[in-house]
Amino acid sequence: TMPLHLAERLLSHLPLVNSHFFDETAHGVPAAHAVEDAGHAVHAGHAGYAAAGLEGGQAGGGAEVTSEQPHQDGSYDSSDAVRGQDELRKLEGGVVRVDLLNNNNSQYYGDFALGTPAQRFTAVFDTGSGITWVPGNTCTSDTCSEHHRFGVDSSKSFEESEASRGDGTIHYGTGQVQYTDGRDTLSFCDSHADPGCHGVKAKRLQVPSQPFGMSTNQTDYPFRILPFDGILGLAPSASSGSVMHALRKAKALDRNLFGVYLSEDTHRSGSIDFGGIERSHIDPKSPLTWHEIQGTQEWSVAMKDILVDGKPLHICDDRPDGTCPAVVDTGSSLITGPTGEVEKLLSKVRLKEDCSNLAKLPTVSIRIADKDGTLTDYPLTPQEYTLKSLDEVPQTGNAEYLKEFPVLGGAGDRVPEVQPRCDPGLGVMDVPGRKWVIGDTFLRRYYSIYDDDRGLVGFAKSVHPDEAASTEAAPERGSVDSSGGTKAASMDLGLGLLAGFPPCFRVKTQVPCQKKPDWRRFL
């Protein structure tokens, strides 16, 4: 058996890259589509979600507005915050809530079941993928046998795939999965009212005839050492393999949306709420801002720039419409961008591995156009965009300790010295369409809502158990000024919150920092 500290060190070098951005060659499941180069309209006005209602329909139109010099000192309408809270109240309470276990702030995974009777699995709940797959019982390798495997013969509701569909292969950044496909009933059971599907049956959500893959072969690396079984794809319903497609087709939800909370403490779970949201995870002073998705296949939003201590880097200036497509992806650990753009950011964030300059690093803000064309800045403090861990350095600590416990070491041995280590939650990843990826580094700070009915993604500031809700009113959304330009709304975090939340270095595993970042992740 591999020693725990070696296993943790190996996990710390696991790259995490969403399969949706590489080669999902699943039959009947569209691969990732590059965002079209044609510029999209940026709409002005304040046609809010509450005014539009919650019954669905695409975001409304308006006059096209451009702004080459967004302002940081925008004026705000206090009704925006009130409207946001009204919307959140209307959205509260979904059909089923599933806990998402936090694997070292690198992946978030939860329980679901396939078949009749139910066969239980764990998977990364992945908004960046349109594929669901689990190990199949025809895969007999150690990698598969050490995880839950789906047995076709054990499910009376299993459906064979069509004759025109055959086996497939998913190529990842560091490995691959070969699979055969089929369909079966997929079930979510509420983690509190119906844990393990043994409680209140009314708190269950069933997805009939969900397409999924059953692996026939998986590479040992990286899948053997992962704590979860597979992937559960939550791309928009226009992606035919997505769970959202089957949910919409079955009319299983009154509102085809879900909310996601990602915990920042590895000892606490995150959660996903199907059909609603959990206001308990949202700062009560935070506004809610909606962003129109830039295509039907992905939760992609219109990123306009990245700011460092409030200064724009003009990263997207050379793109059509000055917009960088950015996919909101719960299955990606990091915020990543393509070569030639993300270096502008990384050059401003020179993090020392020993964390010694963490307090001196700048605030990084992601600027995104909302559904009305208003620009909103989402700030991240150095503590929030940094992945913190502890390293054990062998033979560097106290030798006297081992003398009292000779079974732990030999003569002259020293206990390992524990030292903090910091890695950036930002990196380079080149994917088709030169997309940016807004991953868990961002989504831990901001609660995310995925509205499939209207093609919107919403963000509001999360509140974690270790921190208090803001005592000051948070700034609201920006407004359109008289010159036709937009004024940015800055969602400041508040010094009071940061002052009461000292750095906490936990033993965890992270994607390593490299001198020449070459970030890839396999999921």
N, C-alpha and C positions, 0 to 999 in steps of 0.2 A: 504494500500500500504506500502511495506517495505521501511523504510528510506534509502536514497541513501548510507549513510556511512555504514549501516548494510549490504546492498546488496554487496557493494564492499568488505567488510570484509569476507562475505560468499564466494564470488568468489575467494578471495585470498587463500582459502583452497581447491579449486577444484583441484584434481589430474588430470593430463593429460597423458594418456597412450594410445598408438596407438592400435586400435583393431586388427591390422594385427598381433600383437605379442601374442594375447590371443586366442580367440575362434571365428573365422569367420566361422560359420557353414552355410554359404550361399550355397544353392544348385547351383552346377555348377561353383562355385568360389572357387578355391583351397585355403585352409588355408595356413598360413605361413609355409614355409618349412625351417627346420633347415639347416644351411650351412653344407655341407658334411665335415666330418673330414679328408677326403683324402687331402693331401697337394696339393696346386696349384702351377704351375710353375711361377717363377718370371723371367720375360724376361729382358734381357739387351739390350742396344742399344738406338738409337735415331730416330727410325722410327716415325716421328712426324705426327700429324694430317694433317698438310698441305700436307706432302708428300703422305699420304694415300689417300688424297682427301676427299670430303664431300659427296660422293655419297653412302657411307655405307660400310658394310663389317666389320667383327670382327677384333679386334686388332691383329696385327701380332705376330708371335712367335719369338723365339730366344733361346739363350743358357740360361740354368738355372744358376742363380747367388744367392749366399747366403752371408750374412754378419752378423756375430754375434756381431761385434762392429762397428756400423755405425758411421761415422765421422761427426762432426759438422762444420768442417772448409773446406767444400767441395769447389772445384774449379768450376767455372761456364763458360759456353759458351754463349757469348752475343747474338749469333744467336737464342738461345732459346726464349728470350723475343720478338725478332722481329717476329719469327715464331708464337708465341702466339698471337701477335697483328694482324698478317695477318689472322689467323684463326678467331679471333673475328670479324674482318671486314667482312669476308665471311659469318659469321653466323648472322650478324645483320639484324634485320627486319623480324619478323614473320608474320603470317597471322592475328592473333588476339591477343591483349593484354588485360588482365583482371586485374583490380586493386584488391589487397588483403588488406582488412581492418585489422588493427592491434588491436586486442583485448588485451590490456595491456601486450604486448610482450609474451602472452601465446598461442594465436591461431591467425592464419591468414586465413581469409575467403573471398570468392568472390561470384559474381553473375553468375548464369547460368540458363537455361530454359529447361523445359521438355514438350514434347507434341506438338500437332497442334490443335488449336492455342497455342502459348507458355504460359506455366505456370512458373512463375519466383520463383527462390529459391536462398538461400545463403548456402554455405557449406565450410568446411575446405578443401582446395585443398591439398590432402594428398598423398605424394609419398610413404608412408609406408603402404598403404592399396590397395587392389584390389577390393574393394566393393564401390558402390555408393548407398546411400539410402537417402530418404526424408520422412517426415511424410505423411501418407496417409489419405484420407478423411474418412476412416472407423474408424480411431482412434479419439475418441470424448472426450478424457480426456483434462483437462486444459493444460497439457504439450503440446499436439499436437495442440489444437485449438489456442494457443497463438503464433503458428508459421505458416508458409505457408504449406498448405497441397495439395497433388496431387489428382486431381479428375479424375478417369478413364473415366467416362462418358463424360467428357469435352474435351477429346482428340480423334480426329478421326484417329490418327496414332498409338494409343496404341495397343500392341500385348500381348495377353494372354500368360502366361508361358506354357511350355509343360506339358502334363498330368503327366509325371514322376517327375515333380518338384512341390514341395509343399511349405508350409510356412517354415520359418526359424527363428532362434534366434541368435542374436549376443550378446555374453557375454562380458562385459567390466569390467575394474577394479573396478568401483563403480556403475554399473547399467547394464541394458540390454535393447535391442530393439527386439521386435517380429515383423515380417514383412511377407508380401506376395510379390512375385516377378513378374516382367513383363519386357517388352521392349518398348522403345519409342525413338523418336528423341530427342537427347540432343543438345542444341545450346549454343555457346559462342558468345557474342556480344562484340565488342571492347569498352572498357570503355570510350574512348575518341571520336572516330569517330561514334560510334553507341551505346551510353549509353542507357540502358534499352531496347535495340533492337528497338529504334525509329528513328535511323539515317540512316547511309549509309549501305545498305544491303550487299554491297560488303565486308564489314568488319565484316563478320559473319563466324563462323565455325560450321558446323552441323555434328553431329555424329549419323548416322542412326542406329536404332535397338540396342540402348545401353541397356544392362541389368541393372536393378536397383531394389532396394527394396522399398516398401511402408509400412511404419510402421503401425501396427495395435494396438500396445501398447508400450509405453515407460515409464520407471520409471521416477518419478518426479525429483529425484536427479540422475544425475546433469542436465538433459536435459531442465528442465523448465526454468532455469534462463540463459541459454546460448543465445547469440545474433544471432546465426546462426541456420539454419534448420537441416542440416545433414552433410554427408560426401561425398566427391567426390574422388574416388580412382584413383591414378595415378601411380600405380606400373607398371613395365615393361609389354610390350604387351604379354609376355608369360603367364601372369595371365589373364585368359579368361574374368574375370569380369571388368578388368581395362578399363578406358576410352581410354588408349593408344592402347589397343587391337582393339577396334572398329575403332579408327582413322586410324590405319594401314590397317585394313581390307577394309575400305572405300577409301583408298588412298587419304585421305583428305588433307594431308600435303606433300609437296615436300621433306621435311626433317622431319623424325619422331623424333623430339626432342623438348624440351622446356627449357626455362631459368627462374629462380626464383630469385627475389630480395625480401628480407625481411627487412622492415624498422626497425630502432632502436628507432625512435621517435613515440610514440603512437598516436600522432596527424597527422601523415603522413601515407600514404598507401604504401604497397609493391606492387608487380606486378608479373604476370606470362605471358610469351610470348610464344604462341604456334607456333612452326615452326621456331623459331629463338631466338635471345637474344636482350637485350637492353644494348648497350655499355655505355650509359649514366650513368648506375649504377655501372660501373666497373672502378676501378682506372686505368688510362691510363698507369701507370708505372708497373702494376702488370703482372707477367707472368700467363699464363693459363696452368694448369696441368691436364692431363686426367688420370683417374683410371678405370681399367677394373672391371666390376661387377663380383662377385664371384658366381653367380647363375643366373638362368633365371627369377626367380619369384620376386626378390627384387633388389633394388638399393643398393647392399651390396658391400663394398670395403674392401681392405686388410689393416687393421690397424696393425701396427707393434709394437707400443709402445706409451706411453705418457711421456712427459718430463716436469720436473718442474725446471724452471730457467736453462734449457739446460741439466739437468741431467736425464738420462733415469731411469724409474722406473722398467723396465723389466717386465711389466705387462703381455705380451703375450709370454714370454719365454717358458712356459709350454704347450703352445698350439701346435697343429700340424703345422709344418713349421714356428713356432714362429709368427703365424698370428691370430689375433682376428677378426672374422667377425663383421663388423660394418655397420648397415643399415642407409643410408642417408634419413632422414625422416622429411619432412616439417610439418607433423602433430604432432610431439613430441616437447614439450617445452624445454626439457633439453638434455644435454649429459648424458647418463646413461650407466652403466655397471653392470655385474653380481656380486653377492656376492662372496667375495674371491679375486676379482680383483680391483674393484673400490675403496675399502677401502685404497689401497695403495696411491691413489690420494687424497681422502678426508682427510687423515691424514696429508697431506702436505698443505692443504688449509683450515685452521681453521678460518673461517670468523666470526667476531663478529656481532651479530644482529644489533647493533647500528651503524655499518659501521665505527667504530673508527679505525680499523686497515686495512682498505681497501688499503691504499697507500703502506702498508708494505707487502702485499701479493705477491707471486711469479707469474711469467708468466707461463702459462700452454700451452704446445704445443702438438698437436696430430700429430703423425708420421704415414704416409700412404705410401704404395708402389704404384707407378704409373704403367701405363700399360707396361712400359719397365723395371720394377724392381727397378727404382731409388726411393730413399726415399725422401719424402718431408715433412718438418715440418710446421705445420700451427699454429702459436702462437696466443694466446688469452691473453690480459691483464686482470688484476683483474677487471677493470671496464667493460670488455666485458663478462666475465663469471660470473658476479654478477648481480642479479636481484634487482633493487633498487625501493623502494616505500616509501610512507609517511604514518605513523601511527598517528591517532588522539587519544590522551590519555585524557579521560574525566576528567573534574574538576581539571585541572592542570595549566591552563593559567590565564589570567588577568580577575579579577572579575569586574573591573570598566567598561569594554566594555558592559557587559550585563545590567548594570544600565541605560545606555542610550537607550537600546532597550529591555525593559522589556518583550516584547512579545516572545523573544528568550529564556528566562529562568526565573527562580524564584529567590527569595531572596537568596543570598549567592552562587548562581551558578557561575561557572567559565567557560570561553570558553575552548574548548579542546586545548591542546598544540600539535603542529605538530612536530613529531620526525621522523628522517630518519630511515629506516629499510633496511637491506641487507640480501638477501637469496642467497645461491649458485645456479648457473645454472647447477649444476652437481649433480648426485644422483645415488642411487642403484635401479636397476630394473632387476628382473630375468625373462627371457623369454626363450622359447624353443631354443635350440642351443647355449645357453650362449652367445647371441649376445650383442654387444654394439650398442647403438643408438646415431647417430649424429644428434641431433635435432636443434631447433631454436637458442639455445645459440651459436652454431657454425655458422649456416647459416645466421645469421644477419651480421657476419663479412665477410663471403665469399659468393660471388655470385655463384650459382650452376647451372650447365647445365646437362640435362639428355638426353643422346643420345641413343635412342632406336634402331637405325639402327646398331650401332656398339657395343652396350653393354658397354657404357662408362659413367662415371660421371666426369664432369670437375669442377674445382674450380679456381676462381680468386678473388682477394680482392675487396670487395664492397667499394664504396665511397658514403657516406651519405650527404644529403644537409647541415648538420651542420658542416661538416668537409671539409677541402681542400684536393684535390688530393695530393699524395706524391710529394714532390719537388725533392726527390732523387730517382735515379734508383733503383727499387726493385731487390733483388737477383733473379736469374733465377733458373731453375730446376737444380738438381744435376747431376753429371755425374759418369760414372763407372770408377773407378781408375784402375791402371795397375795391382794391385794384385787381381782383380776380385771382390773386395768389392764395396759397393755403398757409395757414399758421399751424405749426406743430404743437400738439399737446404732449407734454412730458409727464409720464407716469412715474413721478419721483417716489422713492421708497421711504424717505424720512430718516433723519439722523437718529431719532430716538430709537427706532427699531434696530438699527445697526449697532448702536452703542450698547444695547442690552443683549447682543448676540455675538459673543466672542468666538474667535476661530476654534473649531473643534476638530482635531485630527483623529480620525478613526482608522482602525485597521480595515482597509478595503483595497480593492484591486481596480486598476484603471488602465485605460489605453495610454501607452507611454508617450512622452514628448520626444520628438526627434529633432536633431539639428536641422535637417532638411525634411520637413513634415511630408509624409506620404501616407495620408490617412485612408484606410480602407476598412470597411466593416462588412461582415459576411451576411447580415440579416437584411 
